[in-house]
Amino acid sequence: MISPLEQVAIAGQSVWSDQISRQMLDSGELALRIERDAVTGVTSNPSIFAKAIVGSDDYEGQLREMADRGASADEVIAALMGADIQRACDALAAVHRDTEGRDGYVSVEVTPTLAHDTEATVAEAREWVKRIDRPNLLVKVPATEAGIPAIAQLIGEGISINVTLIFSLDRYRAVMNAYLDGIERYIEAGGGPAKVASVASFFVSRMDVEVDRRLSDIGTDDASAIQGRTAIANTQLAYESFLDTFRGERWQRLVAAGARIQRPLWASTSTKNPSYPDTLYVHELIAPHTVNTMPLETIDAYQDHGPRPVAFGPEEIAAAHATLQAMTDVGVDYDDVMAVLETEGVDKFIASWNDLVSDVESQLSVVDPL
């Protein structure tokens, strides 16, 4: 019997896990998810590693060894994350091979405090590539104003990138253009673009959280009518932009040279409002050539009671335009929402990173030397 998530994969959408830990690797859970839940990729971020490292004793041995030789918290975090990412890459190597490089990727994020520093982002991304040394690694670079040129630079060097923290349609178009710029540079330098992969991570549920709050404050019937609908509409319009970009003449020239498409990835797809269906940001966003990276709870929920996947199309995209227009008409400023979400997104990742550094420093101070 074909499982609900296998049906999602058949519909053209890849299922990635938005979670990784040493426990998942040691227990065989990641391997089980790959086999049972159609998982074909893994993403990570500082919050995920903070929970994994601080919330368990799985890392005690490596922490003890590094504390004994006087390693700093930054060195410890890089080593712990690097070990897990490398093992996850190896666990997904067969998927990467069998899909001819379409799937099987594991993402690691540059330090969030570098989100507004182009040169430092590029330098750290290069270091992650050297440290992990696996063909199925994606380095996560935020889609901030400073991140856009970093993306073009890194793609131009043949480094595979997961562009993260995309909220607005304009910024998404800038991300796609940065990818195309980078691929063109790489080809001009004599590189083979078939080895360069990229996804563009469009964050979904956080928009509903912010917009629903504003709609509730407005309080009219028209405002209430679009609560819980704007995030899906925004994401569907992102897909429309994806189709426009990757059907154009510029892209066709790059395809002829062997370039891979930069797939849109739906991130932040757990449901924040308990009154909404727990699979809302999965079953409403099925589309070919996309990825949905889900927390394990969302994966389990869809496997348990996810509806038969039906890809959205022109009718849904037309309705999405109407929804965002209705949002504007009732008085919600789209550009302001996007600015708030990007600022909050970067700040949350920085806060998680700082908490992780602080927690690791605390653990290093109490670890008994060998």
C-alpha positions in Angstrom: 0.0 0.0 0.0 1.3 3.4 -1.0 1.6 5.7 2.1 0.2 9.3 2.1 3.8 10.8 1.9 4.7 8.4 -0.9 1.7 9.8 -2.8 3.1 13.3 -2.2 6.4 12.2 -3.7 4.5 10.7 -6.7 2.8 14.1 -7.1 6.2 15.7 -7.7 7.0 17.1 -4.2 10.0 15.9 -2.2 9.6 15.3 1.5 12.5 16.5 3.6 12.9 16.3 7.4 13.3 19.6 9.2 15.1 17.8 12.0 18.4 16.0 12.6 20.1 14.9 15.8 22.7 12.3 16.9 19.9 10.3 18.5 18.2 10.1 15.1 21.4 8.8 13.5 22.4 6.4 16.3 19.0 4.9 16.7 18.4 4.4 13.0 15.4 6.7 13.0 16.7 8.7 10.0 17.2 5.5 8.0 13.7 4.5 9.0 12.2 7.8 7.9 14.0 7.5 4.6 12.5 4.0 4.1 9.1 4.4 5.6 8.2 8.1 5.2 9.6 8.9 1.8 12.1 11.3 3.3 14.7 12.3 0.8 16.6 15.2 2.5 17.3 16.9 5.8 17.5 20.5 6.9 18.9 21.9 10.1 19.3 25.3 11.8 20.7 26.6 15.1 17.4 26.0 17.0 17.4 22.3 15.9 21.0 21.8 17.0 20.5 23.7 20.3 17.7 21.3 21.2 19.7 18.2 20.2 23.0 19.2 21.9 21.7 20.7 25.1 18.7 18.5 25.5 20.5 15.2 25.6 23.7 13.5 26.7 24.4 12.1 23.2 27.3 14.5 22.8 28.9 14.1 26.2 31.9 12.1 25.0 32.9 14.6 22.3 32.2 17.5 24.6 34.5 15.9 27.2 37.3 15.4 24.7 37.1 18.9 23.3 36.9 20.5 26.8 40.1 18.6 27.7 42.0 20.3 25.0 40.6 23.7 25.7 38.3 24.1 22.6 36.1 27.2 22.5 32.3 27.0 22.3 32.4 27.9 18.6 34.9 25.1 17.8 32.8 22.6 19.8 29.6 23.6 18.0 31.2 23.4 14.6 32.6 20.0 15.4 29.4 18.6 16.8 27.3 19.9 14.0 29.8 18.9 11.4 29.9 15.3 12.6 26.1 15.0 12.5 25.8 16.7 9.1 28.5 14.4 7.6 26.8 11.3 8.9 23.4 12.5 7.6 25.0 13.1 4.2 26.3 9.5 4.2 22.9 8.2 5.3 21.3 10.0 2.3 24.1 9.2 -0.2 22.1 6.4 -1.8 19.2 8.7 -2.3 21.5 11.3 -3.9 22.9 8.7 -6.2 19.6 7.1 -7.1 17.9 10.4 -7.9 21.0 11.6 -9.9 21.5 14.5 -7.6 17.9 15.7 -7.4 17.5 14.8 -3.8 19.5 13.3 -0.9 20.8 16.6 0.4 21.6 17.7 4.0 21.6 21.4 4.8 23.9 23.2 7.3 23.5 26.9 8.1 26.2 29.6 8.2 26.3 31.4 11.6 23.2 33.6 11.9 25.2 36.5 13.2 26.7 36.8 9.7 23.3 37.4 8.0 24.2 41.0 7.2 27.9 40.4 6.2 28.4 39.2 2.6 32.1 38.5 2.8 32.0 36.6 6.1 29.0 34.5 4.9 30.9 33.5 1.7 34.0 32.6 3.8 32.1 30.5 6.3 30.2 28.7 3.5 33.5 27.7 1.9 34.7 26.4 5.3 31.6 24.2 5.7 32.2 22.7 2.2 35.7 21.8 3.2 34.7 20.5 6.6 31.9 18.2 5.5 33.4 17.2 2.1 30.3 15.6 0.7 28.7 16.2 -2.7 25.2 16.2 -1.1 25.8 19.1 1.2 23.7 22.3 0.9 25.0 25.4 2.7 22.2 27.6 4.0 22.5 31.3 3.3 19.8 33.7 4.4 18.0 35.8 1.7 18.9 39.1 3.4 20.1 42.0 1.3 23.7 41.0 2.1 22.9 37.4 1.4 21.9 37.9 -2.2 25.4 38.7 -3.5 26.8 35.9 -1.3 24.4 33.5 -3.1 25.6 34.5 -6.5 29.2 34.4 -5.5 29.0 30.9 -4.0 26.9 29.4 -6.8 29.5 31.0 -9.2 32.2 28.9 -7.3 30.2 25.7 -7.8 28.9 25.5 -4.2 25.4 24.2 -3.6 23.2 26.5 -1.6 19.9 26.3 0.3 18.7 29.9 0.3 16.8 30.4 3.6 14.5 32.9 5.3 12.6 34.0 2.1 9.3 35.7 2.9 8.5 38.2 0.2 7.8 37.7 -3.5 10.2 40.4 -4.5 13.0 38.9 -2.5 12.3 35.5 -3.9 12.7 36.9 -7.4 16.0 38.4 -6.4 17.1 34.9 -5.1 16.2 33.2 -8.3 18.1 35.9 -10.3 21.1 35.5 -8.0 21.1 31.7 -8.7 21.0 32.4 -12.5 23.8 34.9 -12.2 25.9 32.4 -10.3 25.3 29.6 -12.7 26.2 31.9 -15.6 29.4 32.8 -13.8 30.2 29.2 -13.1 29.7 28.2 -16.7 31.8 31.1 -18.0 34.6 30.0 -15.7 34.5 26.5 -17.2 32.5 24.7 -14.5 30.0 21.9 -15.1 26.7 23.3 -13.7 25.2 19.8 -13.3 27.1 19.4 -10.0 25.6 22.6 -8.5 22.3 22.2 -6.7 20.1 24.8 -5.0 16.7 25.2 -3.3 15.0 28.4 -2.3 13.4 28.1 1.2 10.2 30.1 1.3 8.9 30.4 4.8 5.1 29.8 5.1 3.4 29.6 8.5 5.0 32.6 10.0 3.1 34.9 7.6 -0.2 33.6 8.9 0.8 34.3 12.5 1.7 37.9 11.7 -1.1 38.7 9.3 -3.8 36.9 11.3 -2.8 39.1 14.3 -3.3 42.2 12.2 -6.5 41.0 10.7 -7.9 40.3 14.1 -7.0 43.8 15.2 -8.9 45.2 12.2 -11.9 43.0 13.2 -14.1 43.4 10.2 -15.9 40.6 8.4 -13.8 41.1 5.3 -10.6 40.8 7.5 -11.9 37.7 9.3 -12.7 36.0 6.0 -9.1 35.8 4.9 -7.5 34.7 8.2 -5.4 31.6 7.7 -5.3 32.1 4.0 -2.6 34.6 3.3 0.4 32.4 3.8 -0.8 29.8 1.4 -1.7 32.5 -1.1 1.7 34.0 -0.8 3.4 30.6 -1.3 1.3 29.8 -4.3 2.3 33.1 -5.9 5.9 32.3 -5.2 5.4 29.1 -7.2 3.9 31.2 -10.0 7.1 33.3 -10.0 9.1 30.1 -10.1 7.3 28.9 -13.2 7.8 32.3 -14.9 11.5 32.3 -14.2 12.3 28.7 -15.0 10.4 28.7 -18.3 12.1 31.7 -19.7 14.7 32.0 -22.4 17.5 32.8 -20.0 16.9 29.6 -18.2 16.6 27.5 -21.3 20.1 28.6 -22.3 21.4 27.4 -19.0 19.5 24.1 -19.2 21.2 23.5 -22.5 24.5 23.8 -20.7 23.4 21.3 -18.1 22.2 23.5 -15.3 19.8 22.2 -12.6 16.6 23.9 -11.7 16.5 25.7 -8.3 13.5 24.2 -6.6 11.3 26.1 -4.3 11.2 24.6 -0.8 8.3 25.2 1.6 9.8 25.8 5.1 8.1 26.5 8.4 5.3 24.2 7.5 4.1 23.2 11.0 0.8 24.7 11.9 1.1 27.4 14.6 -2.6 28.0 15.1 -4.2 24.9 16.8 -7.5 25.7 15.1 -6.0 25.0 11.7 -5.5 21.5 10.3 -2.1 20.1 11.3 -1.4 19.3 7.7 -2.6 22.6 6.3 0.8 23.7 4.9 1.4 20.4 3.2 -1.9 19.4 1.5 -2.6 23.0 0.3 0.9 23.4 -1.2 1.4 20.3 -3.4 3.1 21.1 -6.7 5.7 19.5 -9.0 9.4 20.4 -8.7 9.0 21.5 -5.0 10.2 20.4 -1.6 8.4 20.5 1.7 10.6 20.3 4.7 8.5 19.2 7.7 9.1 18.7 11.4 8.8 15.1 12.4 5.4 15.8 14.0 4.0 17.1 10.7 5.5 14.0 8.9 3.7 11.8 11.3 0.5 13.7 11.1 0.4 13.5 7.3 1.2 9.8 7.3 -1.6 9.3 9.8 -4.4 11.3 8.2 -3.1 13.4 5.4 -5.5 13.8 2.5 -4.8 12.5 -1.0 -2.4 15.0 -2.5 -3.8 17.2 -5.3 -1.5 19.7 -6.9 -2.7 23.3 -7.0 -2.9 25.0 -10.4 -4.1 28.1 -12.3 -7.4 28.4 -10.4 -5.7 28.3 -7.0 -3.1 30.8 -8.2 -5.8 33.2 -9.4 -7.5 32.9 -6.1 -4.2 33.6 -4.3 -3.9 36.9 -6.2 -7.4 37.8 -5.0 -6.6 36.9 -1.4 -3.5 39.1 -1.2 -5.4 41.9 -2.8 -8.1 41.5 -0.2 -5.5 41.6 2.5 -4.3 44.9 1.1 -7.9 46.2 0.7 -8.6 45.7 4.4 -5.6 47.6 5.4 -2.7 45.2 5.9 0.6 46.5 4.4 2.3 43.5 2.6 5.7 45.2 2.5 5.6 46.0 6.2 4.6 42.4 7.0 7.5 41.1 5.0 10.0 43.4 6.6 8.8 42.4 10.1 9.0 38.7 9.2 12.6 38.9 7.8 13.8 41.0 10.8 12.2 38.6 13.3 13.4 35.5 11.4 17.1 36.7 11.5 16.7 37.8 15.1 15.3 34.5 16.2 18.1 32.5 14.5 20.7 34.8 16.1 19.0 34.4 19.5 19.0 30.6 19.1 22.7 30.7 18.1 23.6 32.9 21.1 21.7 30.6 23.4 23.5 27.6 21.9 26.9 29.2 22.4 26.0 30.1 26.0 24.7 26.6 26.8 27.8 24.9 25.3 30.0 27.3 27.3 28.2 26.3 30.4 28.6 22.6 29.6 32.3 23.0 28.9 32.7 24.7 32.3 31.3 21.7 34.2 32.7 18.8 32.1 35.3 16.9 34.1 38.6 16.7 32.2 39.8 13.3 31.0 
